[in-house]
Amino acid sequence: MAEDPSTAPTGEDDVDRIVAAWQRERPDLDVEPLQVLSRIARLAKQQARLRDAAFAAHGLDSWEFDVLAALRRAGDPYELSPGQLVAETLVTSGTMTTRVDRLIGRDLVRRRPDPRDRRGVLVQLTDTGRDAVDAAMSSLLDLEHELVATLNERDRAGLPDALRRLLLASTDRPTRD
């Protein structure tokens, strides 16, 4: 059962202490972005650990879940070309080849000839792979629902759009030297 949002943890966090220290040491700097972005960075690290634990409970590494989830999201017959998997998971083609080989060894995926291209292959989710990714996804969502339930309804409603705007603004943004 989710925690009542009125009893969610409140008070000072690590970011409050970091911001206060920067304000003390460099009062000339506007450190307001730290209030949001440092929390996002810390939350991302904590979320990565939570995801790793949810996947490990089902015998999967994070990278395995990523590949299996990409195939599952593709819909029946749950297959993609290696190039499509590279685009979905943001790894190199060499890395993807190694990953697919390892997943084949665990009977989570199989390779099959692409009927539309005699030179091509498709990577297809096996029933074992589908069962594993479905179970891991359910466990992950249970944990994430618990976390998000600590927010009140208004915050839950507004946060996705605010985060989407931040993500879009940061995507492919040049860095300064």
N, C-alpha and C positions, 0 to 999 in steps of 0.2 A: 504494500500500500504506500502511496506517495505521501511525503511529509506535507503537513499543512503549511502553505506559503507564509503564513503569519508567524510560524515558528522557525523559519529558515535562518541560518546563521547570519548575523549582522555584526557590525563593528569594523575594526581596523584590520586590514590585510597587509601582506608584504608590500604591495604596490603603494599603499598609503605611506608606509614608512620610507620607501625609496623616494617617492615624490617629496615628502617633507625634508628629507636629507638634501636633495637637489635644490629645493627652494631655499634652504638654509645656506648651502654652500655657493649657489649661483643664483641669487635673487634676480639677476638680470635676464635669466632665461624664462621663457614661457613653457613650462613643463606639462601643460594641460594634456597634450596627446598621450603622455605616459599613462594618464588615468584610464584610457581606453585600450591603447595598443599593448601596453605591458600586461594588462589583464588578459587580453586575447592570446598573447604569446604564452603566458603561464597556463591558461586554460587549455591551449592546444597541446602543451606537453603533458598535462594531466590526462587529457582526453586520449592521447596516444597510448598512455599506460593502461587506461581503462579498456581501450579497444584491444590492445595486445592480450590482456587477461581474458577478455570475452572470447577472443579467437582461440587462445591457447586451451581454454576449457573444452574446445571442440577439436583439438589436435591440429590447429592451423596456425601458421605464422601469418603476420600481417600481410606480407607480400602474396602469400597463397590466397588469402581472402580477397585481396584486390583483383587478382586474375579470375578467380572463380566468380566473384561478384560481377565483373564485367561480362562474363559469359552468361550468367543468370539473367542479368538485365537485358541482354540481347533478345530474350524471348525464345520460345520454341522454334527451332531445335537446339537452342543454346550453343551457338557456334559463332566464331569470328575468325577472320584471317589473322595471322601473326601481326601484320601491319596495323590492323584495327586494334588489336590488344596493346600494341606499343602506344598507340594514340590514347587509348583509354587509361593506361596505367602510367604513362609518362616515364618509361624506361627505354633504354636502347634496344635495338633489335637483337644484339648479342646477348644481352641480359634476358630478354624475353625467351630466346631459344633455350637457354639454360633453365629458366623457370618452367617452361612447358615440359622439358625433358624430366625434370624432377616431379612435376605433377603427374605425368604419365606413369612414372615409377610407383606412385602411390595410388594409381587407378582413379584419380580425380578428374582427369581429362584424357582425351584420345585425339590423335591426328587422323585426318581422313583426306583423301584427295578432293579438291574443289571441283565439283561437276561442271562449273562454268569456265574453268581455266585448267587445262591439263597439267600446267607447270605449277599450279598453286596447291596449297593445302589449307585446310580449315582446322581449327582447334575446337573440339566439342566437349562440353561438360558431360561426364558420365553420371549415372544415377547416384553413385557414391559421392561424387563431387557436388551434385545438386543437394543431396541430403545434408552434407557437411556445411555448405554455404548457407542454406536455409536455417539450420539450427544455430549457426554462429550469428547470423543476422538477427534472429529472434532474441537471442541473449543480449546482443549489443543494444537493441532497441529497448529492451526492458531496463537496462542500466541507464540509457540516455533519457528515457521517460522519467525515471526517478530524479535525475539531475534537473531536467527542465521544469519539473513540477515544483521546484523550490521557488520559481518565479511566479509572480502574480499574473493573472490573465492579460492585463494590459501590456506588461513587459513581454510576455510570450508572443503576443500579437504583433508588437512593433519591432522586436529584435531581428527577425529574419530580414526585413527590408533594410534596416539600418546596416546590418552586417553585409548584405548584398551590395549596397552602395559603397561601403569601404573596400570590399573585395574587388569590385569592378574598377574603382579608382586606383587601386594598387597594382592591378594586372598590367604587365608589360610596361610599367612605369620605369623610366630610366633612373638609374642611381647616380648620385652626385659623388664626385671624387673629392 
